[in-house]
Amino acid sequence: MSHHKITVTVNGATSEDEVESRLLLVHYLRDVRNLTGTHVGCDTSNCGACTVMLNGRTVKSCSVLAVAADGADVLTVEGLAADGRMSPVQQGFQQCHGLQCGYCTPGMVMAATGLLLENPDPDEDEVREGIEGNLCRCTGYSMIVDSVRWAAEHGGAGEVAARHAR
């Protein structure tokens, strides 16, 4: 198996690691960087549980090879908080009960963060469209939509995500 040295900045911390050429970014984040907030849901990019921001854009990390992230900047759900305070999106999910089992929540939070970076004041239909690539098997999405709208009204994507997207 072929190995490659990669240098990736994740949540502001840069690391150089040797990885197999076939290693997916989601497994790099979980198994090499020990950031288990990014979940493996389907390995086919259908569910969105593995959504992260790569160079300021949301991606499903199960569809990106770790070697493709060489030199990149990755933001995960663990990196959204600033100075010990949850991001507005994380707060919105807490305030509006936008989760049940919580499995999809990290990916949903990252998708919502990306949406709010592109559209700081989405209406309900725009929120639903913005998170359509992320599946939740527990809720009817109403509380998730409410959570994103709450975040839009209370600080948007948050300062860490805004810095990351520049």
Secondary structure, DSSP 4 states (H G I P E B T S, - for coil): --EEEEEEEETTEEEEEEEETT-BHHHIIIIIS--TTS--S-SSSSS-TTEEEETTEEEEGGGSBGGGGTT-EEE-GGG--BTTB--HHHHHHHHTT--SS-SSHHHHHHHHHHHHHH-SS--HHHHHHHTTTS--SSS-SHHHHHHHHHHHHTTTT-HHHHHHH-
